[in-house]
């Protein structure tokens, strides 16, 4: 990882030693990253279940309508 204040970080192998505390991701950012991953996987599972429950064509139509309605509501 290249950081502006430490160009040597681009040439070190972080798997061979303990990562310095200033190079680590703060706990709140790490939690946010895990939360985003979990949320994304949740929506992938929901999309797969909807596709299995109804038809693929109907699921795609529903997604397009949801995007249009969500965009219209947030535009106002």
ABEGO torsion letter per residue (X at the ends): XBBAABAAAAABBAAABBBBAAABBBAAAAAAAAAAAAAAAAAAAAAAAAAAABBAAAAAAAAAAAAAAAAAAAAX
